[in-house]
Amino acid sequence: MWKANGEKVPYLREESTFTIHSKNGNYRIIDFEISLIALENLSIGGSEDVKGYSGFSVRMKLPEDVKFIGPAGIIEPQNEAVQSKGYVNISGSVGKNNSSGGIVMVDNPENPGYPQPWILRKQKSMQNAAFPGNTIVPISTRKPLVLKYSLIVYSGNLSQKSIKRILK
């Protein structure tokens, strides 16, 4: 339950499920399902600037050789959100003893606003799917807003072909 500072009555119910799958070769999948239902008239939104900070976020060690790759190839982080349909692979020297590895952040096609834009940063920041971004989205008191994301955490390398096979 979400409550405002000092308030006793909650205004939002969140139910979250995290499923950590067994390791498969050099990767492991972690699924997240977040269900939000308003307990009173309520809307949510991200930052009101052009960046629209909001949504599912990952904070990870970002090495100097960090790379961002999506289904269409290399992604260069910008000041504002960028597009990458379905996922962003964040890779570099993140493993033990600076070995190669990474995390693929996956936006589920069932999510509202799919494909969601991404806020990506090369240094000391979080990476996130920017939903709802800088717009306001009402939360129903009857039908939950359900958001689904996955992380593919891997060591070594994970090719685009392998990512697409895993996501099928």
Contact map, one row per residue, 1 for C-alpha under 8 A:
111000000111110000000000000000000000000000000000000000000000000000000000000000000000000000000000000000000000000000000000000000000000000000000000000000000000000000000000
111100000111110000000000000000000000000000000000000000000000000000000000000000000000000000000000000000000000000000000000000000000000000000000000000000000000000000000000
111111111111000000000000000000000000000000000000000000000000000000000000000000000000000000000000000000000000000000000000000000000000000000000000000000000000000000000000
011111100110000000000000000000000000000000000000000000000000000000000000000000000000000000000000000000000000000000000000000000000000000000000000000000000000000000000000
001111100000000000000000000000000000000000000000000000000000000000000000000000000000000000000000000000000000000000000000000000000000000000000000000000000000000000000000
001111110000000000000000000000000000000000000000000000000000000000000000000000000000000000000000000000000000000000000000000000000000000000000000000000000000000000000000
001111111100000000000000000000000000000000000000000000000000000000000000000000000000000000000000000000000000000000000000000000000000000000000000000000000000000000000000
001001111100000000000000000000000000000000000000000000000000000000000000000000000000000000000000000000000000000000000000000000000000000000000000000000000000000000000000
001000111110000000000000000000000000000000000000000000000000000000000000000000000000000000000000000000000000000000000000000000000000000000000000000000000000000000000000
111100111111100000000000000000000000001000000000000000000000000000000000000000000000000000000000000000000000000000000000000000000000000000000000000000000000000000000000
111100001111100000000000000000000000011101000000000000000000000000000000000000000000000000000000000000000000000000000000000000000000000000000000000000000000000000000000
111000000111110000000000000000000001111100000000000000000000000000000000000000000000000000000000000000000000000000000000000000000000000000000000000000000000000000000000
110000000111111000000000000000000001111000000000000000000000000000000000000000000000000000000000000000000000000000000000000000000000000000000000000000000000000000000000
110000000001111100000000000000000111100000000000000000000000000000000000000000000000000000000000000000000000000000000000000000000000000000000000000000000000000000000000
000000000000111110000000000000000111000000000000000000000000000000000000000000000000000000000000000000000000000000000000000000000000000000000000000000000000000000000000
000000000000011111000000000000011110000000000000000000000000000000000000000000000000000000000000000000000000000000000000000000000000000000000000000000000000000000000000
000000000000001111100000000000111100000000000000000000000000000000000000000000000000000000000000000000000000000000000000000000000000000000000000000000000000000000000000
000000000000000111110000000001111000000000000000000000000000000000000000000000000000000000000000000000000000000000000000000000000000000000000000000000000000000000000000
000000000000000011111000000001110000000000000000000000000000000000000000000000000000000000000000000000000000000000000000000000000000000000000000000000000000000000000000
000000000000000001111100000111100000000000000000000000000000000000000000000000000000000000000000000000000000000000000000000000000000000000000000000000000000000000000000
000000000000000000111110000111000000000000000000000000000000000000000000000000000000000000000000000000000000000000000000000000000000000000000000000000000000000000000000
000000000000000000011111000110000000000000000000000000000000000000000000000000000000000000000000000000000000000000000000000000000000000000000000000000000000000000000000
000000000000000000001111111110000000000000000000000000000000000000000000000000000000000000000000000000000000000000000000000000000000000000000000000000000000000000000000
000000000000000000000111111100000000000000000000000000000000000000000000000000000000000000000000000000000000000000000000000000000000000000000000000000000000000000000000
000000000000000000000011111000000000000000000000000000000000000000000000000000000000000000000000000000000000000000000000000000000000000000000000000000000000000000000000
000000000000000000000011111100000000000000000000000000000000000000000000000000000000000000000000000000000000000000000000000000000000000000000000000000000111000000000000
000000000000000000000011111110000000000000000000000000000000000000000000000000000000000000000000000000000000000000000000000000000000000000000000000000011110000000000000
000000000000000000011111011111000000000000000000000000000000000000000000000000000000000000000000000000000000000000000000000000000000000000000000000000011100000000000000
000000000000000000011110001111100000000000000000000000000000000000000000000000000000000000000000000000000000000000000000000000000000000000000000000001111000000000000000
000000000000000001111000000111110000000000000000000000000000000000000000000000000000000000000000000000000000000000000000000000000000000000000000000001111000000000000000
000000000000000011110000000011111000000000000000000000000000000000000000000000000000000000000000000000000000000000000000000000000000000000000000000111100000000000000000
000000000000000111100000000001111100000000000000000000000000000000000000000000000000000000000000000000000000000000000000000000000000000000000000000111000000000000000000
000000000000000111000000000000111110000000000000000000000000000000000000000000000000000000000000000000000000000000000000000000000000000000000000011110000000000000000000
000000000000011110000000000000011111000000000000000000000000000000000000000000000000000000000000000000000000000000000000000000000000000000000000011100000000000000000000
000000000000011100000000000000001111100000000000000000000000000000000000000000000000000000000000000000000000000000000000000000000000000000000001111000000000000000000000
000000000001111000000000000000000111110000000000000000000000000000000000000000000000000000000000000000000000000000000000000000000000000000100001110000000000000000000000
000000000001110000000000000000000011111000000000000000000000000000000000000000000000000000000000000000000000000000000000000000000000000000111111100000000000000000000000
000000000011100000000000000000000001111111000000000000000000000000000000000000000000000000000000000000000000000000000000000000000000000000111101000000000000000000000000
000000000111100000000000000000000000111111000000000000000000000000000000000000000000000000000000000000000000000000000000000000000000000000001000000000000000000000000000
000000000011000000000000000000000000011111000000000000000000000000000000000000000000000000000000000000000000000000000000000000000000000000001000000000000000000000000000
000000000000000000000000000000000000011111100000000000000000000000000000000000000000000000000000000000000000000000000000000000000000000000111000000000000000000000000000
000000000010000000000000000000000000011111110000000000000000000000000000000000000000000000000000000000000000000000000000000000000000000001110000000000000000000000000000
000000000000000000000000000000000000000011111000000000000000000000000000000000000000000000000000000000000000000000000000000000000000000111100000000000000000000000000000
000000000000000000000000000000000000000001111100000000000000000000000000000000000000000000000000000000000000000000000000000000000001000111100000000000000000000000000000
000000000000000000000000000000000000000000111111000001000000000000000000000000000000000000000000000000000000000000000000000000000011111110000000000000000000000000000000
000000000000000000000000000000000000000000011111000111100000000000000000000000000000000000000000000000000000000000000000000000000111111100000000000000000000000000000000
000000000000000000000000000000000000000000001111101111000000000000000000000000000000000000000000000000000000000000000000000000000000110000000000000000000000000000000000
000000000000000000000000000000000000000000001111111100000000000000000000000000000000000000000000000000000000000000000000000000000000011000000000000000000000000000000000
000000000000000000000000000000000000000000000011111100000000000000000000000000000000000000000000000000000000000000000000000000000000010000000000000000000000000000000000
000000000000000000000000000000000000000000000001111100000000000000000000000000010000000000000000000000000000000000000000000000000000010000000000000000000000000000000000
000000000000000000000000000000000000000000000011111110000000000000000000000000111000000000000000000000000000000000000010000000000000110000000000000000000000000000000000
000000000000000000000000000000000000000000000111111111000000000000000000000000011000000000000000000000000000000000000000000000000101111000000000000000000000000000000000
000000000000000000000000000000000000000000000110001111100000000000000000000000000000000000000000000000000000000000000010000000010100110000000000000000000000000000000000
000000000000000000000000000000000000000000001110000111111000000000000000000000000000000000000000000000000000000000000000000000011111110000000000000000000000000000000000
000000000000000000000000000000000000000000000100000011111000000000000000000000000000000000000000000000000000000000000000000000011111100000000000000000000000000000000000
000000000000000000000000000000000000000000000000000001111100000000000000000000000000000000000000000000000000000000000000000000011110000000000000000010000000000000000000
000000000000000000000000000000000000000000000000000001111110000000000000000000000000000000000000000000000000000000000000000001111000000000000000000000000000000000000000
000000000000000000000000000000000000000000000000000000011111000000000000000000000000000000000000000000000000000000000000000001110000000000000000000000000000000000000000
000000000000000000000000000000000000000000000000000000001111100000000000000000000000000000000000000000000000000000000000000011100000000000000000000000000000000000000000
000000000000000000000000000000000000000000000000000000000111110000000000000000000000000000000000000000000000000000000000000001000000000000000000000000000000000000000000
000000000000000000000000000000000000000000000000000000000011111000000000000000000000000000000100000000000000000000000000000100000000000000000000000000000000000000000000
000000000000000000000000000000000000000000000000000000000001111101000000000000000000000000010100000000000000000000000000011100000000000000000000000000000000000000000000
000000000000000000000000000000000000000000000000000000000000111111000000000000000000000000011100000000000000000000000000000000000000000000000000000000000000000000000000
000000000000000000000000000000000000000000000000000000000000011111000000000000000000000000011000000000000000000000000000000000000000000000000000000000000000000000000000
000000000000000000000000000000000000000000000000000000000000001111100000000000000000000000011000000000000000000000000000000000000000000000000000000000000000000000000000
000000000000000000000000000000000000000000000000000000000000011111110000000000000000000001111000000000000000000000000000010000000000000000000000000000000000000000000000
000000000000000000000000000000000000000000000000000000000000000011111000011000000000000011110000000000000000000000000000000000000000000000000000000000000000000000000000
000000000000000000000000000000000000000000000000000000000000000001111100011110000000000111100000000000000000000000000000000000000000000000000000000000000000000000000000
000000000000000000000000000000000000000000000000000000000000000000111111111000000000000111000000000000000000000000000000000000000000000000000000000000000000000000000000
000000000000000000000000000000000000000000000000000000000000000000011111111000000001111110000000000000000000000000000000000000000000000000000000000000000000000000000000
000000000000000000000000000000000000000000000000000000000000000000001111100000000001111100000000000000000000000000000000000000000000000000000000000000000000000100000000
000000000000000000000000000000000000000000000000000000000000000000001111110000000001000000000000000000000000000000000000000000000000000000000000000000000000000000000000
000000000000000000000000000000000000000000000000000000000000000000001111111000000000000000000000000000000000000000000000000000000000000000000000000000000000000000000000
000000000000000000000000000000000000000000000000000000000000000000111101111100000000000000000000000000000000000000000000000000000000000000000000000000000000000000000000
000000000000000000000000000000000000000000000000000000000000000000111100111110000001000000000000000000000000000000000000000000000000000000000000000000000000000000000000
000000000000000000000000000000000000000000000000000000000000000000010000011111000000000000000000000000000000000000000000000000000000000000000000000000000000000000000000
000000000000000000000000000000000000000000000000000000000000000000010000001111101100000000000000000000000000000000000011110000000000000000000000000000000000000000000000
000000000000000000000000000000000000000000000000000000000000000000000000000111111100000000000000000000000000000000000011100000000000000000000000000000000000000000000000
000000000000000000000000000000000000000000000000001000000000000000000000000011111000000000000000000000000000000000000000000000000000000000000000000000000000000000000000
000000000000000000000000000000000000000000000000011100000000000000000000000001111100000000000000000000000000000000000010000000000000000000000000000000000000000000000000
000000000000000000000000000000000000000000000000001100000000000000000000000011111110000000000000000000000000000000001111000000000100000000000000000000000000000000000000
000000000000000000000000000000000000000000000000000000000000000000000000000011011111000000000000000000000000000000001111000000000000000000000000000000000000000000000000
000000000000000000000000000000000000000000000000000000000000000000000000000000001111100000000000000000000000000000111100000000000000000000000000000000000000000000000000
000000000000000000000000000000000000000000000000000000000000000000000111001000000111111100000000000000000000000000101100000000000000000000000000000000000000000000000000
000000000000000000000000000000000000000000000000000000000000000000000110000000000011111000000000000000000000000001110000000000000000000000000000000000000000000000000000
000000000000000000000000000000000000000000000000000000000000000000000110000000000001111100000000000000000111100001110000000000000000000000000000000000000000000000000000
000000000000000000000000000000000000000000000000000000000000000000000110000000000001111110000000000000011110000000000000000000000000000000000000000000000000000000000000
000000000000000000000000000000000000000000000000000000000000000000011110000000000001011111000000000000011100000000000000000000000000000000000000000000000000000000000000
000000000000000000000000000000000000000000000000000000000000000000111100000000000000001111100000000001111000000000000000000000000000000000000000000000000000000000000000
000000000000000000000000000000000000000000000000000000000000000001111000000000000000000111110000000001111000000000000000000000000000000000000000000000000000000000000000
000000000000000000000000000000000000000000000000000000000000000001110000000000000000000011111100000111100000000000000000000000000000000000000000000000000000000000000000
000000000000000000000000000000000000000000000000000000000000011111100000000000000000000001111100001111000000000000000000000000000000000000000000000000000000000000000000
000000000000000000000000000000000000000000000000000000000000001111000000000000000000000000111110011110000000000000000000000000000000000000000000000000000000000000000000
000000000000000000000000000000000000000000000000000000000000111000000000000000000000000000111111011111000000000000000000000000000000000000000000000000000000000000000000
000000000000000000000000000000000000000000000000000000000000000000000000000000000000000000001111111111000000000000000000000000000000000000000000000000000011000000000000
000000000000000000000000000000000000000000000000000000000000000000000000000000000000000000000111111000000000000000000000000000000000000000000000000000000000000000000000
000000000000000000000000000000000000000000000000000000000000000000000000000000000000000000000011111000000000000000000000000000000000000000000000000000000000000000000000
000000000000000000000000000000000000000000000000000000000000000000000000000000000000000000001111111100000000000000000000000000000000000000000000000000000000000000000000
000000000000000000000000000000000000000000000000000000000000000000000000000000000000000000011111111110000000000000000000000000000000000000000000000000000011000000000000
000000000000000000000000000000000000000000000000000000000000000000000000000000000000000000111110011111000000000000000000000000000000000000000000000000000011100000000000
000000000000000000000000000000000000000000000000000000000000000000000000000000000000000000111110001111100000000000000000000000000000000000000000000000001111100000000000
000000000000000000000000000000000000000000000000000000000000000000000000000000000000000011110110000111110000000000000000000000000000000000000000000000001111100000000000
000000000000000000000000000000000000000000000000000000000000000000000000000000000000000011100000000011111000000000000000000000000000000000000000000000111100000000000000
000000000000000000000000000000000000000000000000000000000000000000000000000000000000001111000000000001111100000000000000000000000000000000000000000000111000000000000000
000000000000000000000000000000000000000000000000000000000000000000000000000000000000001111000000000000111110000000000000000000000000000000000000000011110000000000000000
000000000000000000000000000000000000000000000000000000000000000000000000000000000000011100000000000000011111000000000000000000000000000000000000000011110000000000000000
000000000000000000000000000000000000000000000000000000000000000000000000000000000000011000000000000000001111101001110000000000001000000000000000000111000000000000000000
000000000000000000000000000000000000000000000000000000000000000000000000000000000000010000000000000000000111111001000000000000000000000000000000001111000000000000000000
000000000000000000000000000000000000000000000000000000000000000000000000000000000000010000000000000000000011111001100000000000000000000000000000000000000000000000000000
000000000000000000000000000000000000000000000000000000000000000000000000000000000000000000000000000000000001111101000000000000000000000000000000001100000000000000000000
000000000000000000000000000000000000000000000000000000000000000000000000000000000000000000000000000000000011111111100000000000000000000000000000011100000000000000000000
000000000000000000000000000000000000000000000000000000000000000000000000000000000000000000000000000000000000011111000000000000000000000000000000001000000000000000000000
000000000000000000000000000000000000000000000000000000000000000000000000000000000000000000000000000000000000001111110000000000000011000000000000000000000000000000000000
000000000000000000000000000000000000000000000000000000000000000000000000000000000000110000000000000000000011111111110000000000000000000000000000000000000000000000000000
000000000000000000000000000000000000000000000000000000000000000000000000000000000011110000000000000000000010101011111000000000000000000000000000000000000000000000000000
000000000000000000000000000000000000000000000000000000000000000000000000000000000010110000000000000000000010000011111100000000001110000000000000000000000000000000000000
000000000000000000000000000000000000000000000000000000000000000000000000000000001111000000000000000000000000000000111110000000001110000000000000000000000000000000000000
000000000000000000000000000000000000000000000000000000000000000000000000000000001111000000000000000000000000000000011111000000111100000000000000000000000000000000000000
000000000000000000000000000000000000000000000000001010000000000000000000000011011100000000000000000000000000000000001111100000111100000000000000000000000000000000000000
000000000000000000000000000000000000000000000000000000000000000000000000000011001100000000000000000000000000000000000111110001110000000000000000000000000000000000000000
000000000000000000000000000000000000000000000000000000000000000000000000000011000000000000000000000000000000000000000011111111100000000000000000000000000000000000000000
000000000000000000000000000000000000000000000000000000000000010001000000000010000000000000000000000000000000000000000001111110000000000000000000000000000000000000000000
000000000000000000000000000000000000000000000000000000000000010000000000000000000000000000000000000000000000000000000000111110000000000000000000000000000000000000000000
000000000000000000000000000000000000000000000000000000000000110000000000000000000000000000000000000000000000000000000000111111000000000000000000000000000000000000000000
000000000000000000000000000000000000000000000000000000000010000000000000000000000000000000000000000000000000000000000000111111100000000000000000000000000000000000000000
000000000000000000000000000000000000000000000000000000001111000000000000000000000000000000000000000000000000000000000001100111110000000000000000000000000000000000000000
000000000000000000000000000000000000000000000000000000001110000000000000000000000000000000000000000000000000000000000111100011111000000000000000000000000000000000000000
000000000000000000000000000000000000000000000000000011111100000000000000000000000000000000000000000000000000000000000111000001111100000000000000000000000000000000000000
000000000000000000000000000000000000000000000000000001111000000000000000000000000000000000000000000000000010000000011110000000111110000000000000000000000000000000000000
000000000000000000000000000000000000000000000100000111110000000000000000000000001000000000000000000000000000000000011110000000011111100000000000000000000000000000000000
000000000000000000000000000000000000000000001100000001110000000000000000000000000000000000000000000000000000000010011000000000001111100000000000000000000000000000000000
000000000000000000000000000000000000000000011100000101100000000000000000000000000000000000000000000000000000000010000000000000000111111110000000000000000000000000000000
000000000000000000000000000000000000000000001110001111100000000000000000000000000000000000000000000000000000000000000000000000000111111000000000000000000000000000000000
000000000000000000000000000000000000000000001111111111000000000000000000000000000000000000000000000000000000000000000000000000000001111100000000000000000000000000000000
000000000000000000000000000000000000000000001101000100000000000000000000000000000000000000000000000000000000000000000000000000000001111110000000000000000000000000000000
000000000000000000000000000000000000000000111100000000000000000000000000000000000000000000000000000000000000000000000000000000000001011111000000000000000000000000000000
000000000000000000000000000000000000000000111000000000000000000000000000000000000000000000000000000000000000000000000000000000000001001111100000000000000000000000000000
000000000000000000000000000000000000000001110000000000000000000000000000000000000000000000000000000000000000000000000000000000000000000111110000000000000000000000000000
000000000000000000000000000000000001110011110000000000000000000000000000000000000000000000000000000000000000000000000000000000000000000011111001100000000000000000000000
000000000000000000000000000000000000110011000000000000000000000000000000000000000000000000000000000000000000000000000000000000000000000001111111100000000000000000000000
000000000000000000000000000000000000111110000000000000000000000000000000000000000000000000000000000000000000000000000000000000000000000000111111000000000000000000000000
000000000000000000000000000000000000110000000000000000000000000000000000000000000000000000000000000000000000000000000000000000000000000000011111000000000000000000000000
000000000000000000000000000000000000100000000000000000000000000000000000000000000000000000000000000000000000000000000000000000000000000000011111100000000000000000000000
000000000000000000000000000000000011110000000000000000000000000000000000000000000000000000000000000000000000000000000000000000000000000000111111110000000000000000000000
000000000000000000000000000000000011100000000000000000000000000000000000000000000000000000000000000000000000000000000000000000000000000000110011111000000000000000000000
000000000000000000000000000000001111000000000000000000000000000000000000000000000000000000000000000000000000001000000000000000000000000000000001111100000000000000000000
000000000000000000000000000000001110000000000000000000000000000000000000000000000000000000000000000000000001011100000000000000000000000000000000111110000000000000000000
000000000000000000000000000000111100000000000000000000000000000000000000000000000000000000000000000000000011011000000000000000000000000000000000011111000000000000000000
000000000000000000000000000000111000000000000000000000010000000000000000000000000000000000000000000000001111000000000000000000000000000000000000001111100000000000000000
000000000000000000000000000011110000000000000000000000000000000000000000000000000000000000000000000000001111000000000000000000000000000000000000000111110000000000000000
000000000000000000000000000011100000000000000000000000000000000000000000000000000000000000000000000000111100000000000000000000000000000000000000000011111000000000000000
000000000000000000000000001111000000000000000000000000000000000000000000000000000000000000000000000000111100000000000000000000000000000000000000000001111100000000000000
000000000000000000000000001111000000000000000000000000000000000000000000000000000000000000000000000011110000000000000000000000000000000000000000000000111110000000000000
000000000000000000000000011100000000000000000000000000000000000000000000000000000000000000000000000011100000000000000000000000000000000000000000000000011111110000000000
000000000000000000000000011000000000000000000000000000000000000000000000000000000000000000000010001111000000000000000000000000000000000000000000000000001111100000000000
000000000000000000000000010000000000000000000000000000000000000000000000000000000000000000000010001111000000000000000000000000000000000000000000000000000111110000000000
000000000000000000000000000000000000000000000000000000000000000000000000000000000000000000000000000111000000000000000000000000000000000000000000000000000111111000000000
000000000000000000000000000000000000000000000000000000000000000000000000000000000000000000000000000000000000000000000000000000000000000000000000000000000101111101100000
000000000000000000000000000000000000000000000000000000000000000000000000000000000000000000000000000000000000000000000000000000000000000000000000000000000000111111100000
000000000000000000000000000000000000000000000000000000000000000000000010000000000000000000000000000000000000000000000000000000000000000000000000000000000000011111110000
000000000000000000000000000000000000000000000000000000000000000000000000000000000000000000000000000000000000000000000000000000000000000000000000000000000000001111111000
000000000000000000000000000000000000000000000000000000000000000000000000000000000000000000000000000000000000000000000000000000000000000000000000000000000000011111111100
000000000000000000000000000000000000000000000000000000000000000000000000000000000000000000000000000000000000000000000000000000000000000000000000000000000000011111111110
000000000000000000000000000000000000000000000000000000000000000000000000000000000000000000000000000000000000000000000000000000000000000000000000000000000000000111111111
000000000000000000000000000000000000000000000000000000000000000000000000000000000000000000000000000000000000000000000000000000000000000000000000000000000000000011111111
000000000000000000000000000000000000000000000000000000000000000000000000000000000000000000000000000000000000000000000000000000000000000000000000000000000000000001111111
000000000000000000000000000000000000000000000000000000000000000000000000000000000000000000000000000000000000000000000000000000000000000000000000000000000000000000111111
000000000000000000000000000000000000000000000000000000000000000000000000000000000000000000000000000000000000000000000000000000000000000000000000000000000000000000011111
